Amino acid sequence: MKIQMNGRKFNITPDIRERTEKKLQKLGKFFDDDAQAEVKFSTLREKIILEVTVKHRGMVYRAEREEEDAAAAVDAIIDVLERQIRKNKTRLEKRLRSGAFEALPALPEEDLSVIRTKRFAVQMMTQEEAALQMEMLGHQFFMFRNGEDAGQINVIYRRKDGRYGLLQPVIE
């Protein structure tokens, strides 16, 4: 696994670097050697925020922890990632049944103000893979190109009741 570390308002000591690399190598049992891990340390109000993103075969595993101590943050985040990987591995094996997502209309655009714009590459995948990717990122929604729908851009999201919804464009 290739590991890239950086710190924002945080000095990564050799001990912390070594501990983080050692702990991340434990996750190597889940990934091939071509996996890439990005580790970001930062501080906010006397707390250490650790964010780890692992990319492997088009999938993204992400976790974020806030702790008093950098070592505790590293230990906690490895546990979170390992739990996330195990949970989603089981989900991949079981596979969601097709048609499990409901199409709902988009919310009206009144009283909306854009506070941040984010650009990213939209990958071709199935609805099941998009749901899995959304869970691994810990997000409430995920945009993707639907391989089952001629590459149309779709958005999958988590509903308040815990199930999934799917937004599909209608061209009139």
C-alpha positions in Angstrom: 0.0 0.0 0.0 1.3 3.4 -0.9 0.8 5.9 1.9 0.9 9.7 1.6 0.8 11.8 4.7 0.5 15.5 5.3 -0.3 17.8 8.2 -2.2 21.0 8.4 -1.3 23.0 11.4 0.2 19.7 12.7 3.8 18.5 12.8 3.9 14.8 11.9 6.7 13.4 14.1 8.7 10.4 13.0 7.0 8.3 15.8 3.5 9.3 14.6 4.5 8.6 10.9 5.9 5.2 11.9 2.8 4.3 14.0 0.4 5.4 11.2 2.3 3.4 8.5 2.5 0.3 10.7 -1.3 0.5 11.5 -2.2 1.1 7.9 -0.1 -1.9 6.7 -2.5 -4.0 8.9 -5.2 -3.1 6.4 -3.0 -4.6 3.6 -4.8 -7.9 4.1 -7.8 -6.4 2.4 -6.0 -4.6 -0.5 -3.4 -5.3 -3.2 -0.1 -3.5 -3.3 -1.5 -0.9 -5.7 -3.9 0.6 -3.0 -3.2 4.2 -2.2 -3.8 5.8 1.2 -4.0 9.5 1.9 -3.6 10.5 5.5 -4.3 14.1 6.7 -3.6 15.3 10.2 -4.9 18.7 11.3 -5.6 20.5 14.6 -8.7 22.4 15.7 -9.2 23.8 19.2 -6.6 21.6 20.9 -8.0 18.4 19.2 -6.4 16.4 16.5 -8.4 15.5 13.4 -7.3 12.6 11.4 -8.8 11.8 7.9 -7.8 8.7 6.0 -8.8 7.9 2.5 -7.9 4.6 0.8 -8.4 4.1 -2.9 -8.4 0.6 -4.3 -9.8 -0.7 -7.6 -12.1 2.3 -8.1 -13.5 2.1 -4.6 -12.9 4.7 -1.9 -12.8 3.9 1.8 -12.8 7.0 4.1 -12.9 7.7 7.8 -12.4 10.7 9.9 -11.8 10.9 13.7 -11.3 13.7 16.2 -9.3 12.8 19.3 -7.2 14.5 22.0 -4.1 12.5 21.1 -2.6 11.6 17.6 -1.9 8.0 18.6 -5.5 7.5 19.8 -6.8 9.0 16.6 -4.7 6.5 14.6 -5.8 3.6 16.6 -9.5 4.6 16.4 -9.4 5.3 12.7 -7.9 2.0 11.8 -10.7 0.3 13.8 -13.3 2.4 11.9 -11.8 1.5 8.5 -11.5 -2.2 9.3 -15.2 -2.3 10.5 -16.3 -0.4 7.4 -14.4 -2.8 5.1 -15.7 -5.9 6.8 -19.3 -4.6 6.8 -19.2 -3.7 3.1 -17.4 -6.9 2.1 -20.4 -8.8 3.4 -22.8 -6.4 1.6 -20.9 -7.0 -1.7 -21.3 -10.8 -1.3 -25.0 -10.5 -0.6 -25.6 -8.0 -3.4 -28.7 -5.9 -3.2 -31.6 -7.0 -5.4 -32.2 -5.0 -8.6 -34.9 -2.4 -8.4 -34.4 -1.9 -4.7 -34.2 1.9 -5.2 -37.1 4.2 -5.6 -37.0 7.2 -7.9 -38.1 10.4 -6.2 -38.5 13.9 -7.7 -35.8 16.5 -6.9 -36.5 19.0 -4.2 -37.6 22.5 -5.4 -34.9 25.0 -5.7 -36.4 27.8 -3.7 -34.4 29.3 -0.9 -31.3 27.4 -1.8 -27.9 29.1 -1.7 -24.7 27.4 -2.9 -22.0 27.7 -0.3 -19.5 25.3 -1.9 -18.8 23.8 -5.4 -17.0 20.5 -5.7 -15.9 19.0 -9.0 -15.0 15.3 -9.4 -14.9 12.6 -12.1 -18.1 10.7 -12.4 -17.5 6.9 -12.8 -19.6 4.3 -14.5 -21.0 1.8 -12.0 -24.2 -0.1 -11.1 -26.7 1.2 -8.5 -25.4 -1.4 -6.1 -21.8 -0.3 -6.5 -22.9 3.4 -6.1 -24.7 2.5 -2.8 -21.7 0.7 -1.6 -19.4 3.6 -2.5 -21.7 6.1 -0.7 -21.6 4.0 2.4 -17.8 3.7 2.3 -17.4 7.4 2.0 -19.9 8.0 4.8 -21.9 10.4 2.6 -25.7 10.9 2.4 -25.7 10.9 -1.4 -23.5 9.9 -4.3 -23.4 10.9 -8.0 -22.5 8.3 -10.6 -22.9 7.2 -14.3 -25.4 4.4 -14.3 -24.0 1.4 -16.3 -27.5 -0.1 -16.3 -29.1 3.0 -17.8 -26.9 3.8 -20.8 -24.5 5.8 -18.7 -27.0 8.4 -17.5 -25.9 10.5 -14.5 -27.8 9.4 -11.4 -27.7 10.3 -7.7 -28.3 7.7 -5.0 -29.1 9.0 -1.6 -30.0 7.8 1.9 -33.6 8.6 2.9 -34.7 9.5 6.4 -36.1 6.0 6.9 -32.6 4.5 6.2 -33.5 3.1 2.8 -32.1 4.3 -0.5 -33.5 6.6 -3.1 -32.4 7.1 -6.7 -32.6 10.3 -8.7 -32.7 9.8 -12.5 -32.9 12.7 -15.0 -35.9 12.8 -17.4 -35.3 14.5 -20.7 -38.4 16.1 -22.1 
